[in-house]
Amino acid sequence: MNQVILQLLNGLVVGSSLALVAAGLALLFGVLHIINFAQGDFFMMGGYAVWFSLNLTHNYVAAMVIGTVVVAIGGGLLLTAVIWPLLQRSAVLVLLATLGLSLILEQGATNLLGGDTKLVPPPLTLPIPIGPVLYPAYDLVVIAAGMGILLLGYFFLRYTRYGIWLRAVAQNRPMAAALGVPVPRVYVLAFMVSAGLAALAGGLLLPLQSVYPTIGNDVIANAFIIVVAGGLGNFRGAAIVALLVGEFQALGQLIPGIKPSVLTLALFGLVIVLLMVRAQRQHSVVRL
């Protein structure tokens, strides 16, 4: 029973961080209808940015804020420079551009920082009793921070001016522009928020799993699974599915002889089945 509780909590840690990456990916697809292959690399950049900031400030909260803001602004401007000239072109060109950007960021990180891992100790080491188990305090902070940011993101999209503008552009870009919505500003905001969410997740997980140049590849595969299963462009759906994926992977480790690669294949299989069922339902609706 204790192992089940521990894995449920571990699933929330993984799920809440994956939700941040996937929510940013879903937001970008919802507003611009593009898939950003470099989203996992902003996760990597967030980890490095927090690692650098921590060496300078020696304060983890300050390092998190500085690292997230730097990557959000830098990543947003980088995506603007790469994607903006291609917005009116084929979607394949945009996809290839983000794939190229991902490769450049990975190779740049390898050349500048080396291929070794960077790890920092958790800022909190006090174990917290949860029922019959003791759980690290920092892991609980990751869960609370991830879910708190997702909740703030939901209210931002629903009730703030820029959130309403984002939803308006996602639903009908020409009509939103005709009604006075500053569409270029909304695009840049979407780029920055998407990069910032991934960077925040990378910074939060830095004390738990370290950072290295190709860590984004490990994250982006699960993020794509989550976004597809949650509905492309669905911020809330991506967040919910991310938590479920985290629990699925964590509880799957309790099964003897199950490797992580097998769990990943099982996730892909579930997504394929979900897409087939969803397509069948849509087809049925059309026939009626």
WOFEN-V374685 format. One record per run of one state. SS is the DSSP state (h for helix, s for strand, l for the rest). FROM is the first residue (numbers start at 1). TO is the last residue. If there is no record, write none. Layout:
BEGIN
ss = (SS,SS)
from = (FROM,FROM)
to = (TO,TO)
END
This chain:
BEGIN
ss = (l,h,l,h,l,h,l,h,l,s,l,s,l,s,h,l,h,l,h,l,h,l,s,l,h,l,h,l,h,l)
from = (1,2,33,39,58,60,87,91,114,118,119,127,131,133,137,160,161,172,173,179,183,210,211,212,215,231,235,253,260,288)
to = (1,32,38,57,59,86,90,113,117,118,126,130,132,136,159,160,171,172,178,182,209,210,211,214,230,234,252,259,287,288)
END
